[in-house]
Amino acid sequence: MGRVKNENLSRSEARGRSELIEVENYDVALDLRSVLDPEATGYISRSVITFKCNEPGAGTFVDFIHDGIHSVMLNGIQLDPDAVVDGSRIHLADLAAENQVTIVGTALYSRSGEGLHRFVDPADGRIYLYTQYEPADARRVFANFEQPDIKASFTFNVAAPSDWQVSSNSPLAVCEEMASTPGFSIWRFAPTERISTYITTVLAGPYHVVEDSWKRTLADGTELEVPLGAYCRSSLAEAFDAAEIFAITKAGLDFFHELFEYPYPFGKYEQAFVPEYNLGAMENPGLVTFTETYVFKSRATDAQYQARGNTIMHEMAHMWFGNLVTMQWWDDLWLKESFADYMGSLALVEATRWKDAWVAFANRRKAWAYVQDQLPTTHPIVADIRDLEAAKQNFDGITYAKGASVLKQLVAYVGFDAFIGAARQYFRDNAYSNTTLDDFLTVLSDASGRDMARWSSLWLQTAGISTLVPEIEYDGGRLARVRLLQDAMDPVTARTVDRPHRLRLGLYDFDAGGALVRTDSVELDLAGAATDVPELAGRPAPALLLVNDNDLTYAKVRFDAASLQTVLSALDKITDPLARALCWSALWNMTRDGLLAPADYLGAVERFAPAESDNGVLQVLLDCARTALDRYLPAAERTVQRERFVDSVRLHLGKAAAGSDQQLTWARSLAALSRSTPRCAGYIADLLKGTERVAGLTLDTDLRWRFWQAIAATGHASQEQLDTELASDLTAAGRAGHLTAMTARPDPAVKAQAWADAVAGSELSNQLLDATIDGFTAAGHELLDPYIEPYFQSIESVWAQKSIEIASRIVRGFYPLAQDLEPGTEPRQHAVVVRTDEWLAGHSDAPAALRRIVIEQRDHLLRALTVQGRQLVQAF
Ligand SMILES: [Zn+2]
């Protein structure tokens, strides 16, 4: 499906429209009677919009990405579709003060996860539908004014097979059999509260559903009862742990009611786990949708359960931050995403069994922000988003993880009570309406008694990351003077930004048993380029001085020489899991910055990872190690280091406690690493055959596919073997796992077919496209180099022809990221960097969102080549 040129709504167009009109309600009818016909591409969608116009006589337009408009009737007059329909816009002229427009057209079923996605379950042939709209895909389903600050009440009516489950944001009003079409019924839902288009939703299909409810007595003595529901595909019902999901949901509802002092405003709270989902989850009020990878058919680690719990809490926080109070435009996306991200971890710590959730936040979430914030495309948390394509690219590590990290710093800076006081006031002041940064700063200044304008300008309206470096002078075995240096350049403006940091310095020493424990800490305000810490003068020098202990602020931290020595020789002796995670994070940042040899990072992982008690951290370390092996190590060292590391992973797999999360994590790491080396292929093949066993390790379908993919990539699995495996796992996940293994095979014909299917073809769904890219890229230069030039030749047309979601995955996924630096050459002179620069120079007018992806991939490559060229001396 080609992209229509006027899909890209600009901020100024949106502003003009919200100044002109005010929508009372939508009455939307989706006729899904075609859904069971495998040949049907679309369905009839009717939208009746009742709205006011502040300037009678003026005109506006309605958004609808359609496959044909059948009729447009404005205020009782039929308009000629040929005259008023222009691409994805329907123009309405000469509006009255009070208007009603009825638009009937054909909308398309989606295979890209945008709009109304249609999925056929390979397990049983049943059909499932759900919607996903953010930022602007409701217009793929029904005609509307697609922007967050035109809120309205929505009434949805859906015609679908009578034996299906159909749900939407609001409760069902009535469901009646269609006399005209036996076997089909119409579900009519109650009108919603006033909400934005991007959070409306419809779910339809033979879903498995479980129900429950949650009750609470409110401050005014009334009782609030919220019906709960949980959905998944019928073929996943057996694996669906709805009771656990409800337990977290109820804990979250209790927690947020206490915290926000504003009753849940959207009636019911349902959660649907849906196939081929493009993201983790979406906060549609009354009916949140999640990726069904959160329904664990195979053994999952506690870190995976924690991640799901975090997502449940994140989406729930959005009911207030985002759904009740919504950003005016996508510039202020952070007003919902940063808050929800922060609240996700906070709610886990305060209301669930995951009391260590700030460890995952420090180690995984912040790593995402650190990477993104050092790209040339980074931006302030409060962004400048001129149009929808830019909005789509901004669901990134800055908006989510950096924003949340900065809120954590804000809590340290103003205190938790002031922060929550501000949030409560914000909900009371702005319920059911839209806000900008100023609205939040106003309540924050009131609650904290501080002028927050300066803080905001330094933290929210600048880009880039501060690096904090301790500078120590000694007097024998004592500290004579400790200073903290801040190096912070905004890469967008090239100006120095001296941010105020409220942070803690932790002092660690070995106890009698050899454990490295915190003996003291100092909390201080750091401002400017250098800050003295006089409290520390005269104290005995600690074994480790940890800057940003407790992870209060957002910054890259470095070690002084003695502390680095301690960390590299005794990281596993640190007893506090958060402190350990911060040290791991600092080591990885040093590696990425070319300050620590990749081989030293790998050595640290080999020695200390087996003792890591936090499984989420272990997973991150092993992923980082793989990046170091594949991209940061000089090519000459790679084979030796890789074989050494794989051997060590196999050893740790054998030693890990039987049935532990650690054991499973080592097994996954062995599979991932073995895509690039045949060293353990025979062992893995024996594990798959069952002639070799690891006590306590169950080879369920997820792990089996990982192992098949590994040995397929090195030429140790035949098509016949992979097909036999698929025959015993004919599920959606099995089909994707099989496709990855098939396309991983080191055969030029296989790569050519995968490339053709993904880049030229249009048959692959979002999930199968990802599976194809995953397999295709598991190969070396001889197989992938032939695609470097075709990549640059095709990305512009890919962008023009495919949906933005699909095009983004292709442009990002096929970029030739794994390259080697010839010794003695400059990273910038590398052929792929040069070719990328040529493409960028020749396509200065390409869509900004496309250029952004190419610029980011180039930067990832350049960083890797720079690290390869650093020739650091190994410390160990
Ligand atoms: Zn969110």
Boltz pocket constraint, residues with backbone or C-beta under 6 A from the ligand:
constraints:
  - pocket:
      binder: B
      contacts: [[A, 281], [A, 283], [A, 314], [A, 315], [A, 318], [A, 336], [A, 337], [A, 340]]
      max_distance: 6.0
